[in-house]
């Protein structure tokens, strides 16, 4: 069974990059352009892992993180992709959370996804 990834970012180029990268590796990928869309998609899609931009419309990645972690009993892995790592530094010790600084190297991102999913 293929793992499902939900990627949320307000940069459409980055979303296309994620979709191409992860689809090419056999993942099922959904994308959202803002936090509200990501929360709605997650509730239906039930992603195995989320990649979240911190600074996007609708509350940003932290709002999505709070929604997902409070709404579910499971600890869905989350990768925060951000240009300002300090804005989510307080979450670095949360279970199954990774923080990667933009621009993120595709190889590094893929390795981090596989690492978090292997621990699932």
LOLUMBA-540986 format. One record per residue (C-alpha): residue number from 0; residue in one letter; chain; z negated, x negated, y. Coordinates in nm, 4 decimals, always signed. Each point is the difference from the previous one (the first is absolute). Example, Ala and Ser with C-alpha at 12.3 -4.5 7.8 and 13.67 -1.06 7.14 Angstrom:
<pts>
<nr: 0, rest: A, kette: A, w: -0.7800, u: -1.2300, v: -0.4500>
<nr: 1, rest: S, kette: A, w: +0.0660, u: -0.1370, v: +0.3440>
</pts>
This chain:
<pts>
<nr: 0, rest: X, kette: A, w: +0.0000, u: +0.0000, v: +0.0000>
<nr: 1, rest: X, kette: A, w: +0.0904, u: -0.1321, v: +0.3444>
<nr: 2, rest: X, kette: A, w: -0.2691, u: -0.0409, v: +0.2608>
<nr: 3, rest: X, kette: A, w: +0.0307, u: +0.2041, v: +0.3181>
<nr: 4, rest: X, kette: A, w: -0.0262, u: -0.1617, v: +0.3426>
<nr: 5, rest: X, kette: A, w: -0.0362, u: +0.1787, v: +0.3317>
<nr: 6, rest: X, kette: A, w: +0.0914, u: -0.2150, v: +0.2987>
<nr: 7, rest: X, kette: A, w: -0.0753, u: +0.1169, v: +0.3532>
<nr: 8, rest: X, kette: A, w: +0.1243, u: -0.1772, v: +0.3114>
<nr: 9, rest: X, kette: A, w: +0.1534, u: +0.1133, v: +0.3284>
<nr: 10, rest: X, kette: A, w: +0.2624, u: -0.2771, v: -0.0283>
<nr: 11, rest: X, kette: A, w: +0.2921, u: +0.1498, v: -0.1940>
<nr: 12, rest: X, kette: A, w: +0.1412, u: -0.3458, v: -0.0770>
<nr: 13, rest: X, kette: A, w: -0.3237, u: -0.0948, v: -0.1773>
<nr: 14, rest: X, kette: A, w: +0.0014, u: +0.3264, v: -0.1970>
<nr: 15, rest: X, kette: A, w: +0.3572, u: -0.0661, v: -0.1164>
<nr: 16, rest: X, kette: A, w: -0.0998, u: -0.3530, v: -0.0970>
<nr: 17, rest: X, kette: A, w: -0.2969, u: +0.1283, v: -0.2019>
<nr: 18, rest: X, kette: A, w: +0.2136, u: +0.2655, v: -0.1670>
<nr: 19, rest: X, kette: A, w: +0.2676, u: -0.2525, v: -0.1010>
<nr: 20, rest: X, kette: A, w: -0.2532, u: -0.2611, v: -0.1151>
<nr: 21, rest: X, kette: A, w: -0.2159, u: +0.2269, v: -0.2118>
<nr: 22, rest: X, kette: A, w: +0.2750, u: +0.2263, v: -0.1350>
<nr: 23, rest: X, kette: A, w: +0.1778, u: -0.3158, v: -0.1120>
<nr: 24, rest: X, kette: A, w: -0.3138, u: -0.0968, v: -0.1925>
<nr: 25, rest: X, kette: A, w: -0.0173, u: +0.3384, v: -0.1766>
<nr: 26, rest: X, kette: A, w: -0.2610, u: +0.1712, v: +0.2162>
<nr: 27, rest: X, kette: A, w: +0.0314, u: +0.3599, v: +0.1195>
<nr: 28, rest: X, kette: A, w: -0.0209, u: -0.0165, v: +0.3801>
<nr: 29, rest: X, kette: A, w: -0.0693, u: +0.2606, v: +0.2664>
<nr: 30, rest: X, kette: A, w: -0.0232, u: -0.0768, v: +0.3698>
<nr: 31, rest: X, kette: A, w: -0.1540, u: +0.1560, v: +0.3091>
<nr: 32, rest: X, kette: A, w: +0.0495, u: -0.0830, v: +0.3685>
<nr: 33, rest: X, kette: A, w: -0.3497, u: +0.0954, v: +0.1180>
<nr: 34, rest: X, kette: A, w: -0.3531, u: +0.0594, v: -0.1232>
<nr: 35, rest: X, kette: A, w: +0.0294, u: +0.3789, v: -0.0178>
<nr: 36, rest: X, kette: A, w: +0.3160, u: -0.0252, v: -0.2128>
<nr: 37, rest: X, kette: A, w: -0.1647, u: -0.2594, v: -0.2233>
<nr: 38, rest: X, kette: A, w: -0.3025, u: +0.2209, v: -0.0639>
<nr: 39, rest: X, kette: A, w: +0.2186, u: +0.3006, v: -0.0808>
<nr: 40, rest: X, kette: A, w: +0.2258, u: -0.2023, v: -0.2300>
<nr: 41, rest: X, kette: A, w: -0.2932, u: -0.1618, v: -0.1758>
<nr: 42, rest: X, kette: A, w: -0.1565, u: +0.3362, v: -0.0801>
<nr: 43, rest: X, kette: A, w: +0.3205, u: +0.1021, v: -0.1821>
<nr: 44, rest: X, kette: A, w: +0.1264, u: -0.3378, v: -0.1232>
<nr: 45, rest: X, kette: A, w: -0.3304, u: -0.1412, v: -0.1297>
<nr: 46, rest: X, kette: A, w: +0.0967, u: -0.3623, v: +0.0579>
<nr: 47, rest: X, kette: A, w: -0.1448, u: -0.2761, v: -0.2150>
<nr: 48, rest: X, kette: A, w: -0.0043, u: -0.2322, v: +0.3019>
<nr: 49, rest: X, kette: A, w: +0.0406, u: +0.0327, v: +0.3765>
<nr: 50, rest: X, kette: A, w: +0.1469, u: -0.2442, v: +0.2499>
<nr: 51, rest: X, kette: A, w: -0.1142, u: +0.0986, v: +0.3472>
<nr: 52, rest: X, kette: A, w: +0.0880, u: -0.1160, v: +0.3474>
<nr: 53, rest: X, kette: A, w: -0.3176, u: -0.0050, v: +0.2065>
<nr: 54, rest: X, kette: A, w: +0.1530, u: +0.0995, v: +0.3329>
<nr: 55, rest: X, kette: A, w: +0.2208, u: +0.3058, v: -0.0418>
<nr: 56, rest: X, kette: A, w: -0.0001, u: +0.3529, v: +0.1451>
<nr: 57, rest: X, kette: A, w: -0.2324, u: +0.2673, v: -0.1325>
<nr: 58, rest: X, kette: A, w: -0.3123, u: -0.2113, v: -0.0381>
<nr: 59, rest: X, kette: A, w: +0.1394, u: -0.3126, v: -0.1616>
<nr: 60, rest: X, kette: A, w: -0.0611, u: -0.1506, v: -0.3384>
<nr: 61, rest: X, kette: A, w: -0.3769, u: +0.0270, v: +0.0301>
<nr: 62, rest: X, kette: A, w: +0.0252, u: +0.3792, v: +0.0246>
<nr: 63, rest: X, kette: A, w: +0.2113, u: +0.0079, v: -0.3165>
<nr: 64, rest: X, kette: A, w: -0.2454, u: -0.2335, v: -0.1742>
<nr: 65, rest: X, kette: A, w: -0.2954, u: +0.2224, v: +0.0928>
<nr: 66, rest: X, kette: A, w: +0.1868, u: +0.3132, v: -0.1151>
<nr: 67, rest: X, kette: A, w: +0.1005, u: -0.1472, v: -0.3349>
<nr: 68, rest: X, kette: A, w: -0.3364, u: -0.1559, v: -0.0762>
<nr: 69, rest: X, kette: A, w: -0.1991, u: +0.3107, v: +0.0991>
<nr: 70, rest: X, kette: A, w: +0.2267, u: +0.2549, v: -0.1670>
<nr: 71, rest: X, kette: A, w: +0.0133, u: -0.1645, v: -0.3409>
<nr: 72, rest: X, kette: A, w: -0.2449, u: -0.1298, v: -0.2554>
<nr: 73, rest: X, kette: A, w: +0.2292, u: -0.2901, v: -0.0847>
<nr: 74, rest: X, kette: A, w: +0.0187, u: -0.3198, v: +0.1999>
<nr: 75, rest: X, kette: A, w: +0.3721, u: -0.0170, v: +0.0763>
<nr: 76, rest: X, kette: A, w: +0.0999, u: -0.3570, v: +0.0899>
<nr: 77, rest: X, kette: A, w: +0.1073, u: -0.0483, v: +0.3615>
<nr: 78, rest: X, kette: A, w: +0.1862, u: -0.2824, v: +0.1700>
<nr: 79, rest: X, kette: A, w: -0.0276, u: -0.0034, v: +0.3775>
<nr: 80, rest: X, kette: A, w: +0.2997, u: -0.1683, v: +0.1610>
<nr: 81, rest: X, kette: A, w: -0.0745, u: -0.0852, v: +0.3598>
<nr: 82, rest: X, kette: A, w: +0.0701, u: -0.2379, v: +0.2819>
<nr: 83, rest: X, kette: A, w: -0.3647, u: +0.0210, v: +0.1058>
<nr: 84, rest: X, kette: A, w: -0.2106, u: -0.0827, v: -0.3054>
<nr: 85, rest: X, kette: A, w: -0.3204, u: +0.0242, v: +0.2024>
<nr: 86, rest: X, kette: A, w: +0.0520, u: +0.3745, v: +0.0465>
<nr: 87, rest: X, kette: A, w: -0.0728, u: +0.0613, v: -0.3703>
<nr: 88, rest: X, kette: A, w: -0.2132, u: -0.3057, v: -0.0779>
<nr: 89, rest: X, kette: A, w: -0.2996, u: +0.2301, v: -0.0552>
<nr: 90, rest: X, kette: A, w: +0.1839, u: +0.1480, v: -0.3032>
<nr: 91, rest: X, kette: A, w: +0.0702, u: -0.3335, v: -0.1740>
<nr: 92, rest: X, kette: A, w: -0.3005, u: +0.0361, v: -0.2312>
<nr: 93, rest: X, kette: A, w: +0.0862, u: +0.3572, v: -0.1010>
<nr: 94, rest: X, kette: A, w: +0.0906, u: +0.0352, v: -0.3661>
<nr: 95, rest: X, kette: A, w: +0.3686, u: -0.0539, v: -0.0762>
<nr: 96, rest: X, kette: A, w: +0.1061, u: -0.0667, v: +0.3589>
<nr: 97, rest: X, kette: A, w: +0.2287, u: -0.2809, v: +0.1112>
<nr: 98, rest: X, kette: A, w: +0.0927, u: -0.0910, v: +0.3550>
<nr: 99, rest: X, kette: A, w: +0.3275, u: -0.1827, v: +0.0622>
<nr: 100, rest: X, kette: A, w: +0.1172, u: -0.1261, v: +0.3374>
<nr: 101, rest: X, kette: A, w: +0.3447, u: +0.1051, v: +0.1218>
<nr: 102, rest: X, kette: A, w: +0.2631, u: -0.1183, v: -0.0418>
<nr: 103, rest: X, kette: A, w: -0.0803, u: +0.0209, v: -0.3708>
<nr: 104, rest: X, kette: A, w: +0.1949, u: -0.2176, v: -0.2409>
<nr: 105, rest: X, kette: A, w: +0.1620, u: +0.2241, v: -0.2661>
<nr: 106, rest: X, kette: A, w: -0.1084, u: -0.2290, v: -0.2836>
<nr: 107, rest: X, kette: A, w: -0.3597, u: +0.0008, v: +0.1224>
<nr: 108, rest: X, kette: A, w: +0.0027, u: +0.3780, v: +0.0388>
<nr: 109, rest: X, kette: A, w: +0.1414, u: +0.0552, v: -0.3486>
<nr: 110, rest: X, kette: A, w: -0.2577, u: -0.2386, v: -0.1484>
<nr: 111, rest: X, kette: A, w: -0.2813, u: +0.1860, v: +0.1773>
<nr: 112, rest: X, kette: A, w: +0.1294, u: +0.3386, v: -0.1231>
<nr: 113, rest: X, kette: A, w: +0.0156, u: -0.1265, v: -0.3583>
<nr: 114, rest: X, kette: A, w: -0.3472, u: -0.1524, v: +0.0283>
<nr: 115, rest: X, kette: A, w: -0.1577, u: +0.3222, v: +0.1291>
<nr: 116, rest: X, kette: A, w: +0.1797, u: +0.2163, v: -0.2574>
<nr: 117, rest: X, kette: A, w: -0.0971, u: -0.2326, v: -0.2862>
<nr: 118, rest: X, kette: A, w: -0.3641, u: +0.0491, v: +0.0934>
<nr: 119, rest: X, kette: A, w: +0.0495, u: +0.3776, v: -0.0206>
</pts>
